[in-house]
Amino acid sequence: MILVGTLRPGTKLIYKVPQGEHFFYMEGGENDDMIKINAAPGKAYYVHTEVNFGLAVGRFYFKPFRYSSETLKKSLRDKNCNEQVLQKYSFVMIEDEYNYNSPNIYESESNGLKIQCGNGRITKVEYAGTSLELLEGTQLIEKNEKANNLLKELQPSYQTEITQDYPGWAKNNYGDTVMHEDDGVPIEEI
């Protein structure tokens, strides 16, 4: 287990990893969260940490930026809206129980996109995930001795939580919190 760092609002960390599969664990507030990144060479992967209201304190979550979804968003605009496209990208129709005349709106959890179809064409594409704009303008945090000492103190507890939580996390959240090689931004585009 390696400490990458401790975050506070408006901060960011940079952590270099070799090509391959990497798991990251975050603990804080009322919960913990994990994310898996399948890193490819020459790419940068961006992950936003989000805090939501909890019972007593905040609940923390990893929210990956998916470059592949941004690329897909651009390629889908004005394309045919047919069963083949809907199945290929796992789009499911969103039913509006209050408006039976609503346009055909579909959402895909796997890529974070929402599309609207009309006259057999995709007329609108939205990406509901984290944007690079959200991640820009934050302060870079460096590793510090205080954080390393805290890790030494809490590592047995973290290791126990990871061991207990991983099977459930892998079963329930794997699709939403795994980043694939094509989710990385090519370094030359940064």
C-alpha atoms as a printed R data frame, in Angstrom:
    type eleno elety resid chain resno       x      y       z
1   ATOM     1    CA   MET     A     1   0.000  0.000   0.000
2   ATOM     2    CA   ILE     A     2   1.361  3.381  -1.050
3   ATOM     3    CA   LEU     A     3   0.060  6.747   0.105
4   ATOM     4    CA   VAL     A     4  -0.618  8.927  -2.906
5   ATOM     5    CA   GLY     A     5  -1.645 11.901  -0.768
6   ATOM     6    CA   THR     A     6  -4.361 13.655   1.165
7   ATOM     7    CA   LEU     A     7  -6.762 16.018  -0.557
8   ATOM     8    CA   ARG     A     8  -8.768 18.968   0.616
9   ATOM     9    CA   PRO     A     9 -11.221 21.110  -1.398
10  ATOM    10    CA   GLY     A    10  -9.685 22.737  -4.472
11  ATOM    11    CA   THR     A    11  -6.581 20.528  -4.558
12  ATOM    12    CA   LYS     A    12  -5.173 17.854  -6.841
13  ATOM    13    CA   LEU     A    13  -2.531 15.143  -6.860
14  ATOM    14    CA   ILE     A    14  -0.369 13.845  -9.683
15  ATOM    15    CA   TYR     A    15   0.752 10.242  -9.429
16  ATOM    16    CA   LYS     A    16   2.723  8.433 -12.126
17  ATOM    17    CA   VAL     A    17   2.158  4.717 -12.666
18  ATOM    18    CA   PRO     A    18   3.536  2.230 -15.177
19  ATOM    19    CA   GLN     A    19   1.329  0.654 -17.817
20  ATOM    20    CA   GLY     A    20  -1.101 -1.887 -16.389
21  ATOM    21    CA   GLU     A    21  -3.806 -2.388 -13.801
22  ATOM    22    CA   HIS     A    22  -3.834 -0.170 -10.689
23  ATOM    23    CA   PHE     A    23  -6.292  0.069  -7.787
24  ATOM    24    CA   PHE     A    24  -6.799  3.221  -5.742
25  ATOM    25    CA   TYR     A    25  -8.549  3.378  -2.390
26  ATOM    26    CA   MET     A    26  -9.967  6.495  -0.734
27  ATOM    27    CA   GLU     A    27 -11.113  6.744   2.865
28  ATOM    28    CA   GLY     A    28 -12.806  9.642   4.562
29  ATOM    29    CA   GLY     A    29 -16.064 10.719   6.097
30  ATOM    30    CA   GLU     A    30 -18.707  7.997   6.354
31  ATOM    31    CA   ASN     A    31 -17.388  5.708   3.647
32  ATOM    32    CA   ASP     A    32 -14.540  4.537   1.484
33  ATOM    33    CA   ASP     A    33 -14.328  4.089  -2.281
34  ATOM    34    CA   MET     A    34 -12.122  2.297  -4.785
35  ATOM    35    CA   ILE     A    35 -11.302  2.775  -8.437
36  ATOM    36    CA   LYS     A    36  -9.437  0.611 -10.927
37  ATOM    37    CA   ILE     A    37  -7.383  2.202 -13.703
38  ATOM    38    CA   ASN     A    38  -6.069  0.186 -16.647
39  ATOM    39    CA   ALA     A    39  -3.270  2.569 -17.641
40  ATOM    40    CA   ALA     A    40  -1.835  2.742 -21.146
41  ATOM    41    CA   PRO     A    41   1.515  4.328 -21.988
42  ATOM    42    CA   GLY     A    42   1.451  7.973 -23.075
43  ATOM    43    CA   LYS     A    43  -1.899  8.786 -21.429
44  ATOM    44    CA   ALA     A    44  -3.047 10.778 -18.415
45  ATOM    45    CA   TYR     A    45  -6.067  9.690 -16.379
46  ATOM    46    CA   TYR     A    46  -8.149 12.197 -14.438
47  ATOM    47    CA   VAL     A    47 -10.320 11.327 -11.451
48  ATOM    48    CA   HIS     A    48 -12.445 13.802  -9.501
49  ATOM    49    CA   THR     A    49 -13.218 13.119  -5.858
50  ATOM    50    CA   GLU     A    50 -16.745 14.165  -5.023
51  ATOM    51    CA   VAL     A    51 -18.286 14.752  -1.610
52  ATOM    52    CA   ASN     A    52 -22.010 14.233  -1.041
53  ATOM    53    CA   PHE     A    53 -24.040 14.737   2.095
54  ATOM    54    CA   GLY     A    54 -23.963 11.867   4.557
55  ATOM    55    CA   LEU     A    55 -25.787 11.195   7.785
56  ATOM    56    CA   ALA     A    56 -23.264 12.941  10.039
57  ATOM    57    CA   VAL     A    57 -20.399 13.917   7.716
58  ATOM    58    CA   GLY     A    58 -19.674 13.789   3.992
59  ATOM    59    CA   ARG     A    59 -19.490 10.703   1.790
60  ATOM    60    CA   PHE     A    60 -16.627 10.569  -0.712
61  ATOM    61    CA   TYR     A    61 -16.670  9.067  -4.213
62  ATOM    62    CA   PHE     A    62 -14.334  8.705  -7.175
63  ATOM    63    CA   LYS     A    63 -15.769 10.223 -10.378
64  ATOM    64    CA   PRO     A    64 -13.597  9.390 -13.401
65  ATOM    65    CA   PHE     A    65 -13.190 11.685 -16.404
66  ATOM    66    CA   ARG     A    66 -13.691  9.535 -19.476
67  ATOM    67    CA   TYR     A    67 -11.858 10.850 -22.513
68  ATOM    68    CA   SER     A    68 -13.476  8.023 -24.502
69  ATOM    69    CA   SER     A    69 -16.924  9.454 -23.624
70  ATOM    70    CA   GLU     A    70 -15.904 12.953 -24.730
71  ATOM    71    CA   THR     A    71 -14.667 11.497 -28.023
72  ATOM    72    CA   LEU     A    72 -17.840  9.422 -28.409
73  ATOM    73    CA   LYS     A    73 -19.974 12.483 -27.622
74  ATOM    74    CA   LYS     A    74 -18.481 14.322 -30.600
75  ATOM    75    CA   SER     A    75 -18.834 11.351 -32.934
76  ATOM    76    CA   LEU     A    76 -22.513 10.649 -32.099
77  ATOM    77    CA   ARG     A    77 -23.915 14.095 -32.854
78  ATOM    78    CA   ASP     A    78 -26.189 14.017 -35.947
79  ATOM    79    CA   LYS     A    79 -25.700 10.272 -36.436
80  ATOM    80    CA   ASN     A    80 -28.548  7.822 -36.994
81  ATOM    81    CA   CYS     A    81 -30.474  6.897 -33.865
82  ATOM    82    CA   ASN     A    82 -31.254  3.237 -34.343
83  ATOM    83    CA   GLU     A    83 -31.299 -0.019 -32.389
84  ATOM    84    CA   GLN     A    84 -27.754 -0.853 -33.467
85  ATOM    85    CA   VAL     A    85 -26.328  2.375 -31.977
86  ATOM    86    CA   LEU     A    86 -28.446  2.076 -28.816
87  ATOM    87    CA   GLN     A    87 -27.254 -1.490 -28.176
88  ATOM    88    CA   LYS     A    88 -23.615 -0.847 -29.090
89  ATOM    89    CA   TYR     A    89 -23.269  1.910 -26.480
90  ATOM    90    CA   SER     A    90 -25.721  0.465 -23.900
91  ATOM    91    CA   PHE     A    91 -28.298  3.270 -24.161
92  ATOM    92    CA   VAL     A    92 -31.564  2.755 -22.290
93  ATOM    93    CA   MET     A    93 -34.648  4.931 -22.754
94  ATOM    94    CA   ILE     A    94 -35.449  7.260 -19.884
95  ATOM    95    CA   GLU     A    95 -39.168  7.322 -19.235
96  ATOM    96    CA   ASP     A    96 -40.723 10.600 -18.123
97  ATOM    97    CA   GLU     A    97 -43.708  9.525 -16.040
98  ATOM    98    CA   TYR     A    98 -45.176 13.051 -16.080
99  ATOM    99    CA   ASN     A    99 -44.781 13.879 -19.772
100 ATOM   100    CA   TYR     A   100 -45.951 11.216 -22.208
101 ATOM   101    CA   ASN     A   101 -45.094 13.446 -25.179
102 ATOM   102    CA   SER     A   102 -41.454 13.880 -24.147
103 ATOM   103    CA   PRO     A   103 -38.754 13.349 -26.782
104 ATOM   104    CA   ASN     A   104 -36.904 10.047 -26.941
105 ATOM   105    CA   ILE     A   105 -34.105 10.419 -24.396
106 ATOM   106    CA   TYR     A   106 -31.632  7.620 -23.738
107 ATOM   107    CA   GLU     A   107 -28.886  7.275 -21.156
108 ATOM   108    CA   SER     A   108 -25.840  5.031 -20.905
109 ATOM   109    CA   GLU     A   109 -24.365  4.456 -17.453
110 ATOM   110    CA   SER     A   110 -21.264  2.827 -18.897
111 ATOM   111    CA   ASN     A   111 -20.115  5.951 -20.728
112 ATOM   112    CA   GLY     A   112 -22.014  8.709 -18.902
113 ATOM   113    CA   LEU     A   113 -23.782  9.962 -22.023
114 ATOM   114    CA   LYS     A   114 -27.363 11.049 -22.500
115 ATOM   115    CA   ILE     A   115 -28.769 11.393 -26.028
116 ATOM   116    CA   GLN     A   116 -31.974 12.768 -27.468
117 ATOM   117    CA   CYS     A   117 -33.348 11.346 -30.699
118 ATOM   118    CA   GLY     A   118 -35.768 12.784 -33.207
119 ATOM   119    CA   ASN     A   119 -36.689 11.816 -36.761
120 ATOM   120    CA   GLY     A   120 -34.253  8.890 -36.623
121 ATOM   121    CA   ARG     A   121 -31.253 11.116 -35.786
122 ATOM   122    CA   ILE     A   122 -29.350 11.916 -32.597
123 ATOM   123    CA   THR     A   123 -30.212 15.561 -32.029
124 ATOM   124    CA   LYS     A   124 -28.523 16.213 -28.700
125 ATOM   125    CA   VAL     A   125 -25.641 14.580 -26.805
126 ATOM   126    CA   GLU     A   126 -24.695 15.408 -23.211
127 ATOM   127    CA   TYR     A   127 -21.892 14.035 -21.070
128 ATOM   128    CA   ALA     A   128 -22.971 13.776 -17.428
129 ATOM   129    CA   GLY     A   129 -19.544 12.907 -16.033
130 ATOM   130    CA   THR     A   130 -16.661 14.953 -14.710
131 ATOM   131    CA   SER     A   131 -15.223 17.547 -17.082
132 ATOM   132    CA   LEU     A   132 -11.611 18.622 -17.476
133 ATOM   133    CA   GLU     A   133 -12.724 22.197 -16.804
134 ATOM   134    CA   LEU     A   134 -13.823 21.096 -13.331
135 ATOM   135    CA   LEU     A   135 -10.392 19.625 -12.664
136 ATOM   136    CA   GLU     A   136  -8.375 22.613 -13.919
137 ATOM   137    CA   GLY     A   137  -7.354 25.492 -11.681
138 ATOM   138    CA   THR     A   138  -6.789 23.415  -8.550
139 ATOM   139    CA   GLN     A   139  -3.729 23.562  -6.312
140 ATOM   140    CA   LEU     A   140  -1.165 20.763  -6.566
141 ATOM   141    CA   ILE     A   141  -0.561 18.887  -3.287
142 ATOM   142    CA   GLU     A   142   2.805 17.295  -2.549
143 ATOM   143    CA   LYS     A   143   3.379 14.284  -0.311
144 ATOM   144    CA   ASN     A   144   4.268 15.252   3.231
145 ATOM   145    CA   GLU     A   145   5.601 13.568   6.346
146 ATOM   146    CA   LYS     A   146   2.385 14.156   8.318
147 ATOM   147    CA   ALA     A   147   0.420 12.146   5.723
148 ATOM   148    CA   ASN     A   148   3.029  9.352   5.754
149 ATOM   149    CA   ASN     A   149   2.829  9.106   9.556
150 ATOM   150    CA   LEU     A   150  -0.967  8.964   9.373
151 ATOM   151    CA   LEU     A   151  -0.766  6.112   6.850
152 ATOM   152    CA   LYS     A   152   1.562  4.135   9.141
153 ATOM   153    CA   GLU     A   153  -0.960  4.530  11.953
154 ATOM   154    CA   LEU     A   154  -4.042  3.656   9.869
155 ATOM   155    CA   GLN     A   155  -2.612  1.099   7.416
156 ATOM   156    CA   PRO     A   156  -3.836 -2.014   9.309
157 ATOM   157    CA   SER     A   157  -7.356 -0.575   9.436
158 ATOM   158    CA   TYR     A   158  -7.256  0.394   5.740
159 ATOM   159    CA   GLN     A   159  -5.960 -3.039   4.747
160 ATOM   160    CA   THR     A   160  -8.797 -4.717   6.662
161 ATOM   161    CA   GLU     A   161 -11.394 -2.449   5.024
162 ATOM   162    CA   ILE     A   162  -9.974 -3.041   1.550
163 ATOM   163    CA   THR     A   163  -9.960 -6.817   2.088
164 ATOM   164    CA   GLN     A   164 -13.560 -6.771   3.345
165 ATOM   165    CA   ASP     A   165 -14.937 -4.257   0.831
166 ATOM   166    CA   TYR     A   166 -13.246 -5.369  -2.392
167 ATOM   167    CA   PRO     A   167 -15.552 -8.308  -3.254
168 ATOM   168    CA   GLY     A   168 -18.681 -6.143  -2.900
169 ATOM   169    CA   TRP     A   169 -17.090 -3.202  -4.687
170 ATOM   170    CA   ALA     A   170 -15.954 -5.379  -7.586
171 ATOM   171    CA   LYS     A   171 -19.425 -6.914  -7.890
172 ATOM   172    CA   ASN     A   172 -21.545 -3.754  -7.506
173 ATOM   173    CA   ASN     A   173 -19.447 -0.813  -8.689
174 ATOM   174    CA   TYR     A   174 -16.895 -2.239 -11.060
175 ATOM   175    CA   GLY     A   175 -18.499 -0.867 -14.246
176 ATOM   176    CA   ASP     A   176 -18.901  2.676 -12.957
177 ATOM   177    CA   THR     A   177 -15.510  2.982 -11.296
178 ATOM   178    CA   VAL     A   178 -13.139  1.305 -13.671
179 ATOM   179    CA   MET     A   179 -11.147  3.315 -16.180
180 ATOM   180    CA   HIS     A   180 -10.077  1.613 -19.381
181 ATOM   181    CA   GLU     A   181  -7.058  2.439 -21.516
182 ATOM   182    CA   ASP     A   182  -9.135  4.598 -23.889
183 ATOM   183    CA   ASP     A   183 -10.393  6.724 -20.961
184 ATOM   184    CA   GLY     A   184  -6.951  8.334 -20.748
185 ATOM   185    CA   VAL     A   185  -6.145 11.608 -22.473
186 ATOM   186    CA   PRO     A   186  -3.205 11.288 -24.911
187 ATOM   187    CA   ILE     A   187  -0.290 13.272 -23.450
188 ATOM   188    CA   GLU     A   188   0.155 15.213 -26.701
189 ATOM   189    CA   GLU     A   189  -3.374 16.652 -26.267
190 ATOM   190    CA   ILE     A   190  -2.676 18.047 -22.797
